[in-house]
């Protein structure tokens, strides 16, 4: 079934927390794009003037809709995106961090790929970091070629996910994904136990079940801004172990495929080895622990789940 362009409308969801300096550029980069049906701002209990800026944008643009958590609480990016999904009215969902912005071609190829492959659940493209964009350097973040050209157009989701993990490919960031709303809400959305990496955990779960197709890998569709206030600057081994634990908890240890167990086992040991200052000690720990527990991988992963996933 062909997607008529008039019906290819996207709800762009922007969680806002202490980004008063940036949020206007984010909104204005999205609001005039033809495919954007609405821009949903979810103000997340900011302590700066973000709420005032959001109110101004809501009043200025017909497409902009503003929501807050009860009592103006701060609940994190995951909960804010979930609220945006709940309030959305379009059949397609996209996300944008309030300190980043879209480029005019953000959804141009998405519509064509959904038209060509009606079975696609998620479309993804590449982005670019702000400094590379300003310097006109063609250093793209994410997909650089269509992996389905090598792996097969009709490859099953779980096999696609396996090859993606084994190839260690970074295909996209959250700003460059467009999702069918029906597919998204048929799964658990962002896990609010995670204040960091909640998007990575979600994409890992969705990639196991849904068909992901590349759209744009030659020109960036969004710009990622790096600054001291980025949430990702607070990432740590502990935050990444918590993400792995939550992912295991959501999927179920007994539902993991062998390649997932191998991948998560290796990641856990590598993250634990970072407790050593010197690289030599890290390597010794990694390889010795890896071998000693090789036949007891699931037990280690269950210990991680219990240690980090249960709040």
N, C-alpha and C positions, 0 to 999 in steps of 0.2 A: 504494500500500500504506500503510495507516494505521500510525502509530507507537503502539504500546501503551505507556501511561505507565510500566508496570513495566519496560519494556525501554529507556526513554529515560534512560539513566544516563551520567553525565559524569565523566571524569577531570579534575580540576582540578590543574594543574601550577603549582607555586610555586617559582621559583628563589630561593635565600636567600644573600645575601652581606652581612654586617655590618648586619643589620636586627633585632638581638635585641630592640630596643625596640618593634618593630612586628609581627613575624611572628605572634605569638599572636592579635592582632586579625584579621589576614588569615585565618588558619586557622579561627578560630571563626566568622567571617562566612560561611564556605563549608560547614563540616562538617555543619551541621544542615539545610541546604537539601535538600528531598526528592529533587531530581533528581541530586544529587551522589552518585556511587557510591564515589569515593575522592578523597582529597587527597594528592597526591604532592609531598613536599618534596625538593628537590635542594639540599643544602647545598654551597656552592661555595667551600670553603676560607676561611671567614671568619676574621678576626683578633680579633673580639669574642666574646661568649658566645652567638652564634647557634646553634652546634652543640648546646650544652647545652639551649637552649630547644627546638630541634627534637627532640631525644631525649625531652624531657619531653612534648611534644605527641604524638609517636609512641607513647609509652607510655600516654598518657591517652585517646586517641581511637582506636577500632577502625578508622575509615575512613582514618586517616592512615598513610602509608607514607613512610619516610625512605631516601634514597639519597645517596651521595657519589661523586665522581670517584675514580679510583684514586689511592691514596696521599694522599687528601684535598686534591688539587690544586685550584687556582683556574683555571677554564677559561672563565669568562664566562657571561652570561645565555643566549646562543644555545646553547652546548654543554649547559648545564644543562637548558634546555627540551627539547633533543633527547633527552637521557637520560630525562627524564620521559616523553616520548612513547614511547620504546622500552619503558619499564617499565609503561606504562598498560595497563589491562585492559578499559576501557569502550569503547563504539562511538563516543563523542563526546568531544571534547577542548576544554577551556577553559583559559585562563591567568589568573594573578593575580600581580601584583607583590607582593612580601612587605611593602612599606610602604603598600599600598593595601588596600581591603576591598570586599567585595560588599555590596549591599543585598538584603533578603529576596526581592525580585521578580526577582533576577538571571536566572533561567531560565524564568520563568512563560510569557512569550510565545514563547520559542524553541520550546518543545514544540508550541505551536499552529501556528507557521509551518512547521515541519518536517512537521507533520501535513497542512497544507493544500497545501504545495508539496514533494512528495517529491523533486523534482529539485534542491532547494536543497543546495548543498555547504557554505555558510557562512552563519550568521545573525549579524547585528550589531545593537547597540543603542547608546544614548547613555550617557555618564557625566557626572560632575560633579566639579569641583575641591573640595577639602576646605573652603576658606574660604567658597565659595558655599553649600556644604551646611550649614555651621554657621550662616551668616547667613540661611539659608532663602531664598536668592536663586535664582530659576529661570533660571540661566545654564548651559545644558547644553553639554557637550562632545561633538561628533559629530552624528549624524543628527538633524534636526529635523522631517523629513517623509519619507515614503516616495518616493524618487526614481523608483521604478518606476510610480508613478501618473502621472508625466509622460513617462517614457521607454518604458513598455510592460512588462507583466508578463513577457512571454516574450522579452525582449531578449537577444541573444546576449552571452556574457561579454565578448568583446573590444570590442563596441560599448558595453556598460555601462562598461567601464574607460575607453574613449575619452571618453565623456561626463563621467565623474567627473573625469578629468584636466582637460578643457577648462573645466569648471564650477568647478574648484579647490575641490571639496567635501572637507571632513574628515568622514568617515562614522563613525569609531569609533576607539577605542584598543585596545590588546591585551587589556585587562581585560574588554572587552565583546563579544568574539567567541566563537562556539561553532562548532566545525568537525567535520564527519564525519571520523573517524579514517582511514577508507579513502581518502578524497580527499587528506588531508594527507600520508600516507605514500607515496602514489603520485607525489608531487612531492618535490623536494629540500626538506628542512625548513630550519631556521635555518642560515645560512651562518656558520661559526665564524671566518671571516676578519674578521668585523665585531664589534667590542666595543660599538659604538653603532649604532643604527638597523637592527639585524638584523631586527627585527620589521617595520619599514616596507618593507624590501627584500623580505621574504617575502610580505607582503600584496600588493605590486605584482605579483609573479610569479603568485600564486594568482588574483588578480582577472582576469588575462588568460585563464584557463582554466576557472574555476569560477563557479557561479551563486551570487551574494551576494544575500541577502534581508534587508531591515530587519525588526526585530521590535518594539522599543520605542523610540519617539522622543518620548514625552510625559513620562515619568518616568525618572530615571537608574537604572541597574542596578549601578553601582559608583562608588566615591569614589576620586579620585586625590589623593594627598598630595604636596604640594610641600615639599621641605626641602633643605638644603645637600648632603646625601649622595646626592641623585638622580643617576643616571648621566647623565641628559639635560642636566644643568648643565654637562657637559664637552663638549657638542656644539660643533662648529666648522665652518668652511668645509671644512677638510681632511677631517673625518670624514664630512661629507655628500658630498663628491666621491668618497670611497672607497666609500660606499654605492652611488652611481650607477655607479661602475666595476664593482663586484661584480655589480650587477644586469645590466649589459650583458654581463658575462662569463658569467653563468648563463643568460641568454636566448639569447645569440649575436647579434652585431651584425647579421648578415644576416637574422635572424629578427624584428627589430624592425619594427613597422609605421611608416608615415610619420608618424603623429601622435605616436608614442613618440619618434622621432628628433627631431621638432620640440620636444617638451616637454623632453627631456633636454638638447638643445643649448642651449635658453634657460636652463635651470637651471644648467648648467655655467658659462656666461658670467656669469650673475648672481652665482654663488658666487665666481668669480675676481675680479669687480669689487669685492668686499668688501675686497680688499687696499688700496684707497684710503680715506683717512680721510673725505674730503669727498664729500657726495652728488653734487655737480656732476661731480666727476671720475669717480665711479662710473657716472653716466648717460652721460657722453661715452665712456667705455671700453665700456660695454655696447652702445650703439647702433652705434658704429664697428666694434667687433669682430664684432657680429652681422651687419652688412651685408657686411663684407669676406670673411667665411668662409661666407656664406649658402649657397653652392653646394658647400661642402666639409664639410658637417656630419658625415658619417660618419667622415671622416678625423680630425676633432677628437675625436669620441667614442672612436675607437680609440686615440688618444694618451692619453686619460684612462684608458681601461681598462688599458693597458700601464703607466701611471705609478702607478696606485693599486690595481689588483686583484690584482697578482702579488706575493705576499709574499716 
